[in-house]
Amino acid sequence: MHVLLLALQAKNGNRNSLEQLVKIYYEDIYRYIYRKVSNEQIAMDLTQETFLKLTKAFPQYKIEAKFTTFLYTIARNVVIDYYRWSSNRKEEGVVEEPSCSPYEEVDQKMYIESVLKQLPKEQVECIELYYYEGLKYNAIATILNLPVSTVKTRVRLGLKKCKVIMEGDEQYENVGCKERIAEA
């Protein structure tokens, strides 16, 4: 069934349509959040929270807008809220258990992650949404509340910086996104 039709039905209270949307997008949202928090349990909790917030936010959803943009905006806000909450807990003296890297088992992903960590956070967020989530510049601009030109610039500059970081590195030859980075 077409996503727009499912979204319209879910907006009108159809529980089955909502469940289908969750099935379609759960893994994508989980993966997006996991890259942000690097902890399986926290990512699962925040993914659940994202879909709970989706049900409450459906009255604000405009059918003209792309559903994925609406959903990723909610997910992004859930992550932002989580970090605000975490920051407040640290100020109160509550210690969180350390999280492990999501790329521990895959050398290639670890390498890419180490390169991305050297970029400004704003560039990483745009690159992740564009390459990992497959979103278009317009959708990213809407999610981040930025002009499309800013999103394009952040992706381009981020990839150029990746290229500079990777030049002369032996592992560079093994990185799967080499072609994309070389184009920057």
N, C-alpha and C positions, 0 to 999 in steps of 0.2 A: 504494500500500500504506500502511496506517496506521502512523504514526510509532511508536506504542507497540509494535506487532508488529515493526517493523524494529529497534527498540532491544533488544527481548527476543532476537531472532535474533542481532543483533550481539554482545550480551552473551554469548551461547552460542557465539560463535566464527564466525558466518556472515560471511564476508568480503564477499559481495555486498550484504548488508544494511548493513554498515558503509559501503561505498562509496556506497550510495544515501543514507544519512544525511549523508555528506560533501557529496554533490551538492545535497541539499535545503538544508543550512544553511551552506555555504561562504561565499556572498555576504553573508549576514546577519552572520556572525562576522567576516568581513573588514571590513565596514562599521563594526561596533562597535569593533574594534581600531583601525581607521584614524582614527576620531574621537579615540581616546585618544593615538595616537602621531604623527599628522599626517605620516606618511612612508609612501609606497607600498611600498617594498621591505621596510621593517621590519614593516609590517602584514601583508604576504604571509608573511614568515618566522614571525611570531607566530601567524598563522592556521594555518599548517602545524603549528607546535608544539602548538597547541591540539588539533588532531585527533590528533596523535601521543599526547598525554597522555590524550585520550579513550580511545584503545585500551587504554592501561595502567590507566585508572581504571574501566573497565567492570565489573570485579568488585565495586566498591563501589556501583554504581548499583542503586538500589532501584526496581523496576518501578512501585511505587505513586507514586513521584515523577514530576513532569513532566520529560520529557527535555530540553526547552529550558532549564529551570532548571539542570539538571545541567551542560549544555554551556556556558551563559553563566557559570556559576561557575568552570568550568575556564578559560575565556577571560579572565575578570577576574583570576584568579590568575596567568595567564601574563603579563598586562600588568604586574601588580604586581611579579612577578619580574624582568621586563625593566627596570623603573625602578630596582629595587634594584641590578641588575647595572650599569646605566648610571651610577648614582650612585657605585658603587664604582670604576668606570673613570675617572670624572672626578677622584675623590680620588687615583687613581694617576697623574694627569696625561695621560690619553688623551683627545684631543679628538675629539668626534663631529662629522660634517658637519652643518650646519644643515638643519633640515627645513622644507619649505614648507607653507603653509596648504592644507588640503584644499578650501577654499572660494574659492580665488583667482579662478576663472573665473565664479563665480555671485555677483553682488552681494547678492542676497537672503540666501543662505546665509552670506556673509561678515558681513552685518549681524547675523543671528541669533547667529552664533558670537561676534561682538564683545560682544553683550549677555550671552550665557551666560558669557563669561570674567569678567564682573564679579560673578558669583554665587559663593558658596562651593562648593568642589569637591564636597561631599557632596550639595548640591542639584542640581548639574549632572548628576552620575552618575544620580540618581533620575529626573530629567527625560529624560535620553537613553534610559534603559532603558524608560521609560514611553511616550514619544512616538515616538522613532526606532525602537526595537526592538519596540514594541507589546506589551510584557510587562505582565502584571497586577500589582497591588500585592503580592499574595501571593508571586508568583515573584520579584519584586525584593527583597522582604524576605528570602527564602531566600538569594538570591545574595549579598546584602550582609550577611547575618546580623544583621538588624535587626527590630524589631517592625513590623508592618504600619502601625500608627498613625504611627510615625516616618517611614516612606516617604511616606505620604499627606501628612504635614505638610511634609516637604521639597519635595515637588512643588508643593503649594499655595503655600508661602512663596516658593519660587523663581519661580513664575509671577507672584506679586504684585510681587516685586522687578523682574522683567522689565517689567511694566506701568509701574512708576514710572520706570524707566530710559528707556522708549520714549516716555512722554508728552511731547508738545511736539516730538518729533523728526519731521522731514519724511519720513524713510524708513519710519516706523512704518506709514504707509498701505500700503506695498508688501510688508509682511511677511506671509507666508502663514499664520502661526499667530496672527494678530491676534485671531481669535474666541476661541481657547482662552485666550489671555492676558487678554482682556477679561473672561472668566468668573471669573478668579481673584479 
